[in-house]
Amino acid sequence: MRFTERDPGAGRVAAPEDDEATRTIARLGMDDVLEAARAGGLDAALARLVRSLAGVKASVGPRTWSRVLAAARAHPLRGFLHLDPFTLRCYARPGGQAGDAAALDYALRPRELSMPLSDPVAALHQWMIRGQTARALRYRRDCLARAIEEAAEKCDRPPRILAAGCGHLRECDGVLAFGTKRIGRIIALDADPDALERVRRDYASLPVVAHVGSVRDLVRGADGFADMDLVYCSGLMESLPQEAAAALARSLFSALRPGGTLVVTQFLAGLAEAAFLEVYMDWHMTYRTKAEAMALVEPLLPETALGCSYQESPEATLCAISLQRR
């Protein structure tokens, strides 16, 4: 797919105007980062940039941060970083959102660029798909694959599964139960018709049914889905404020049969790359603490859930919460 890169800021933020933003940009040392990255010191340079941007975002207000963000995008370093296809795909948003399914495939199905690893662009790409965010995405994929396997083992029938916000459904790549025909049906629901078409092509031999549906449809109610043994969502909670995310969890939970399991995932506030994602990938998410993530499902626990489990990625950047319906 070909697409045109947008100008820095794309009309959403003002150009740098105050002294604080200008001083902050100077402290980031972007000239040095760019020079080091081109000269073979990419890993250390970008790690330093990630830490610096995180520190800046934590120390300034939203108005100043928006100006820092615009000034950072105006620096030539952005042009270098956008030589990486993963970073550019997110920033350019040809699919309408930063972390769309095609972009996530760079992390979930890594591939080598057709150039030697000594090339700065190849090194940049490897840094991006092995970074903290990419590791969290793969952890999420693997958690969902395990949830499918567990449903196949525990259910008294081939399980019916709803994957809400399925993207390219890459968790299916690691599910062994498909080989033994222990899965009844997976309803793959997403708002992106292109993503669903890819699901149909890539998993044509599996019991997958693609269904177009939006987050708004799900929040309003999952009445069209019922008697599910497993319902899970990935990437949806980060797109919603707290009240709407809790409503989505409640709606998805209602689609379960008794004994069925809901799994929700959530990027956590410990993601050090969050500021970097905003600046260079235009990827904005709602990050939550453990308490805020648990609050999404706590109203379901007293009377309707048998139990709840919480697990985090090794770097505490993403969590998965599971609860079973009575």
C-alpha positions as CSV (number, residue, x, y, z in Angstrom):
1,M,0.0,0.0,0.0
2,R,1.3,3.5,-0.9
3,F,0.5,6.5,1.2
4,T,1.7,10.0,1.6
5,E,3.3,11.1,4.8
6,R,1.6,14.0,6.6
7,D,3.2,17.2,7.6
8,P,4.4,17.5,11.3
9,G,1.4,18.2,13.5
10,A,-1.1,17.7,10.7
11,G,-3.0,20.7,11.9
12,R,-3.8,19.2,15.3
13,V,-1.2,21.0,17.4
14,A,0.2,24.5,17.3
15,A,3.8,25.3,16.3
16,P,6.2,25.8,19.2
17,E,5.5,29.3,20.6
18,D,6.8,29.5,24.2
19,D,10.2,29.5,25.7
20,E,9.6,26.4,27.8
21,A,8.9,24.3,24.8
22,T,12.0,25.7,23.0
23,R,14.2,25.0,26.0
24,T,12.8,21.5,26.3
25,I,13.5,20.6,22.7
26,A,17.1,21.8,23.1
27,R,17.5,19.6,26.2
28,L,16.4,16.5,24.2
29,G,19.5,16.7,22.1
30,M,17.8,15.5,18.9
31,D,20.8,16.5,16.7
32,D,23.0,14.2,18.8
33,V,20.4,11.4,18.7
34,L,20.2,11.6,14.9
35,E,23.9,11.7,14.4
36,A,24.4,8.7,16.8
37,A,21.7,6.7,15.2
38,R,23.1,7.2,11.7
39,A,26.7,6.4,12.9
40,G,25.8,3.0,14.4
41,G,24.8,3.9,18.0
42,L,21.1,3.6,17.4
43,D,20.1,1.5,20.3
44,A,21.6,3.7,23.0
45,A,20.5,6.9,21.2
46,L,16.9,5.9,20.9
47,A,16.7,4.5,24.4
48,R,18.0,7.8,25.6
49,L,15.3,9.6,23.5
50,V,12.5,7.4,24.9
51,R,13.6,8.2,28.5
52,S,13.9,11.9,27.7
53,L,10.5,12.2,26.1
54,A,8.8,10.3,28.9
55,G,10.4,12.6,31.4
56,V,9.3,15.7,29.5
57,K,5.7,14.5,29.2
58,A,5.6,13.7,32.9
59,S,6.9,17.2,33.9
60,V,5.0,19.6,31.7
61,G,1.3,20.4,31.2
62,P,-0.8,19.4,28.2
63,R,-0.4,22.8,26.5
64,T,3.4,22.7,26.7
65,W,3.5,19.1,25.7
66,S,1.5,19.7,22.5
67,R,4.1,22.4,21.6
68,V,7.0,20.1,22.4
69,L,5.4,17.4,20.3
70,A,5.0,19.7,17.3
71,A,8.6,21.0,17.6
72,A,9.9,17.4,17.9
73,R,8.1,16.4,14.7
74,A,9.6,19.4,12.9
75,H,13.1,18.1,13.6
76,P,14.9,16.0,10.9
77,L,15.0,13.1,13.4
78,R,11.4,12.4,12.5
79,G,12.3,11.9,8.9
80,F,14.9,9.4,9.8
81,L,12.5,7.5,12.2
82,H,9.8,7.4,9.5
83,L,12.2,5.3,7.3
84,D,10.9,2.5,9.5
85,P,7.7,1.1,7.9
86,F,6.1,0.3,11.3
87,T,6.6,3.8,12.6
88,L,5.5,5.5,9.3
89,R,2.4,3.2,8.9
90,C,1.2,4.3,12.3
91,Y,1.9,8.0,11.8
92,A,0.4,8.2,8.3
93,R,-2.8,6.3,9.3
94,P,-3.8,5.0,5.9
95,G,-6.2,2.7,7.6
96,G,-7.7,5.5,9.7
97,Q,-5.9,4.8,13.0
98,A,-2.3,4.6,14.3
99,G,-2.2,1.0,15.6
100,D,-4.3,-0.7,12.9
101,A,-4.0,-4.4,12.1
102,A,-1.6,-3.9,9.2
103,A,0.8,-1.9,11.4
104,L,0.6,-4.4,14.3
105,D,1.7,-7.1,11.9
106,Y,5.2,-5.6,11.9
107,A,5.4,-6.6,15.5
108,L,3.3,-9.7,15.5
109,R,4.7,-11.3,12.3
110,P,8.2,-9.8,12.2
111,R,9.9,-9.8,8.8
112,E,13.4,-8.8,7.8
113,L,13.9,-5.8,5.5
114,S,15.7,-6.5,2.2
115,M,18.9,-4.8,3.4
116,P,21.9,-5.7,5.6
117,L,21.5,-5.3,9.3
118,S,24.4,-2.9,9.3
119,D,22.2,-0.4,7.4
120,P,20.9,2.2,9.8
121,V,17.3,1.7,8.5
122,A,17.4,-2.1,9.1
123,A,18.8,-1.5,12.6
124,L,16.0,1.1,13.2
125,H,13.4,-1.4,12.1
126,Q,14.8,-4.1,14.3
127,W,14.8,-1.7,17.3
128,M,11.2,-0.8,16.7
129,I,9.8,-4.4,16.4
130,R,11.9,-5.6,19.4
131,G,11.0,-2.6,21.5
132,Q,8.8,-2.4,24.6
133,T,5.6,-1.8,22.8
134,A,6.2,-4.6,20.3
135,R,7.0,-7.0,23.2
136,A,3.7,-6.0,24.9
137,L,1.8,-6.7,21.7
138,R,3.3,-10.1,21.4
139,Y,2.5,-10.8,25.1
140,R,-1.1,-9.9,24.4
141,R,-1.2,-12.1,21.4
142,D,0.1,-15.0,23.4
143,C,-2.3,-14.5,26.3
144,L,-5.2,-14.6,23.9
145,A,-3.9,-17.8,22.2
146,R,-3.6,-19.4,25.7
147,A,-7.2,-18.3,26.5
148,I,-8.4,-20.1,23.3
149,E,-6.5,-23.2,24.2
150,E,-7.9,-23.2,27.8
151,A,-11.4,-22.8,26.5
152,A,-10.9,-25.8,24.2
153,E,-9.6,-27.9,27.1
154,K,-12.3,-26.9,29.7
155,C,-15.5,-26.7,27.7
156,D,-17.9,-29.6,27.5
157,R,-18.4,-28.8,23.8
158,P,-16.2,-27.3,21.0
159,P,-16.2,-23.7,22.3
160,R,-17.9,-20.7,20.7
161,I,-15.6,-17.7,20.8
162,L,-16.1,-14.0,20.2
163,A,-13.0,-11.9,19.4
164,A,-14.0,-8.3,19.7
165,G,-11.7,-5.8,17.9
166,C,-10.0,-8.8,16.3
167,G,-7.6,-7.0,13.9
168,H,-5.9,-9.7,11.9
169,L,-6.6,-12.3,14.6
170,R,-2.9,-13.2,15.0
171,E,-3.5,-15.1,18.2
172,C,-4.8,-17.9,16.0
173,D,-1.2,-18.4,14.7
174,G,-0.3,-20.1,18.0
175,V,-3.4,-22.1,18.7
176,L,-2.7,-25.8,18.5
177,A,-6.4,-26.8,19.2
178,F,-7.3,-26.0,15.6
179,G,-5.3,-29.0,14.5
180,T,-7.5,-31.3,16.6
181,K,-10.7,-29.7,15.6
182,R,-11.5,-28.7,19.2
183,I,-12.8,-25.2,18.4
184,G,-16.4,-24.7,17.4
185,R,-16.5,-21.2,16.0
186,I,-14.6,-17.9,16.4
187,I,-16.6,-14.8,15.5
188,A,-14.0,-12.3,14.5
189,L,-15.5,-8.8,15.0
190,D,-13.9,-5.6,13.8
191,A,-14.9,-2.2,12.4
192,D,-12.3,-2.5,9.6
193,P,-13.5,-4.4,6.6
194,D,-10.0,-4.6,5.2
195,A,-8.8,-6.3,8.4
196,L,-11.7,-8.8,8.2
197,E,-10.9,-9.6,4.6
198,R,-7.4,-10.4,5.6
199,V,-8.7,-12.7,8.3
200,R,-10.9,-14.5,5.8
201,R,-7.9,-15.1,3.5
202,D,-5.3,-16.0,6.2
203,Y,-7.6,-18.3,8.2
204,A,-9.8,-19.7,5.5
205,S,-9.3,-23.3,6.8
206,L,-10.3,-22.4,10.3
207,P,-13.8,-22.1,11.8
208,V,-13.7,-18.3,11.7
209,V,-16.7,-16.1,10.8
210,A,-15.9,-12.4,10.1
211,H,-18.4,-9.9,11.3
212,V,-18.3,-6.1,10.8
213,G,-19.0,-4.2,14.1
214,S,-17.9,-1.1,15.9
215,V,-17.0,-0.4,19.5
216,R,-20.1,1.7,19.7
217,D,-22.2,-1.2,18.7
218,L,-20.7,-3.4,21.4
219,V,-21.0,-0.7,24.1
220,R,-24.7,-0.4,23.2
221,G,-25.1,-4.1,23.8
222,A,-23.8,-7.5,22.6
223,D,-27.3,-8.7,22.1
224,G,-26.4,-10.2,18.7
225,F,-24.0,-12.5,20.4
226,A,-24.9,-15.0,23.1
227,D,-24.0,-18.4,24.5
228,M,-20.3,-17.8,24.1
229,D,-17.7,-19.9,25.9
230,L,-15.0,-17.3,25.6
231,V,-15.2,-13.6,24.8
232,Y,-12.1,-11.5,24.6
233,C,-11.0,-8.1,23.3
234,S,-7.6,-6.6,22.6
235,G,-6.9,-3.0,21.8
236,L,-10.4,-1.7,22.5
237,M,-10.1,-0.6,26.1
238,E,-7.3,1.8,25.3
239,S,-9.6,3.6,22.9
240,L,-12.2,4.5,25.5
241,P,-12.6,6.6,28.6
242,Q,-13.2,4.8,31.9
243,E,-17.0,4.8,31.9
244,A,-17.3,3.6,28.3
245,A,-14.6,0.9,28.8
246,A,-16.5,-0.4,31.8
247,A,-19.7,-0.4,29.8
248,L,-17.9,-2.4,27.1
249,A,-16.7,-5.0,29.6
250,R,-20.2,-5.3,31.0
251,S,-21.7,-5.8,27.5
252,L,-19.1,-8.4,26.5
253,F,-19.6,-10.3,29.8
254,S,-23.3,-10.5,29.1
255,A,-22.6,-12.5,25.9
256,L,-21.2,-15.4,27.9
257,R,-23.0,-18.6,28.7
258,P,-22.8,-19.7,32.4
259,G,-19.2,-20.9,33.0
260,G,-17.9,-18.8,30.1
261,T,-14.8,-16.6,30.4
262,L,-14.2,-13.0,29.5
263,V,-10.6,-11.8,28.9
264,V,-9.9,-8.1,28.6
265,T,-6.4,-6.6,28.0
266,Q,-5.1,-3.2,28.8
267,F,-1.9,-1.2,28.2
268,L,-0.6,0.0,31.5
269,A,0.7,3.3,32.7
270,G,4.2,1.8,33.0
271,L,4.8,1.9,29.2
272,A,7.9,4.0,28.9
273,E,7.5,4.4,25.2
274,A,4.1,6.1,25.4
275,A,5.5,9.6,24.8
276,F,7.6,8.3,21.9
277,L,4.5,6.7,20.4
278,E,2.6,10.0,20.5
279,V,5.4,12.0,18.9
280,Y,6.6,9.8,16.1
281,M,3.7,7.4,15.5
282,D,0.8,9.7,16.4
283,W,-0.4,6.8,18.6
284,H,-2.4,8.0,21.5
285,M,-3.9,5.4,24.0
286,T,-5.6,5.5,27.3
287,Y,-3.2,4.0,29.8
288,R,-4.4,2.7,33.1
289,T,-3.0,1.6,36.4
290,K,-3.7,-1.8,37.8
291,A,-6.4,-0.3,40.0
292,E,-8.0,1.5,37.0
293,A,-7.9,-1.6,34.9
294,M,-9.5,-3.8,37.6
295,A,-12.2,-1.1,38.1
296,L,-13.4,-1.9,34.6
297,V,-14.6,-5.4,35.7
298,E,-15.1,-5.0,39.5
299,P,-18.8,-4.2,39.2
300,L,-19.3,-7.7,37.6
301,L,-17.7,-9.6,40.4
302,P,-20.0,-9.8,43.4
303,E,-23.0,-11.5,41.9
304,T,-22.2,-12.6,38.4
305,A,-18.6,-13.8,38.3
306,L,-17.2,-16.9,39.9
307,G,-13.7,-15.5,40.0
308,C,-11.2,-13.1,38.6
309,S,-7.5,-13.4,37.7
310,Y,-5.0,-10.7,36.8
311,Q,-1.7,-11.1,35.1
312,E,0.9,-8.6,33.8
313,S,3.6,-8.8,31.2
314,P,7.1,-9.2,32.6
315,E,7.8,-5.4,32.1
316,A,4.4,-4.4,33.6
317,T,3.4,-2.7,30.4
318,L,0.2,-4.7,29.7
319,C,-2.3,-6.7,31.7
320,A,-4.8,-9.4,31.0
321,I,-7.9,-9.8,33.2
322,S,-10.0,-12.9,33.1
323,L,-13.3,-13.6,34.8
324,Q,-15.8,-16.5,34.7
325,R,-19.5,-16.1,34.6
326,R,-21.7,-17.9,37.1
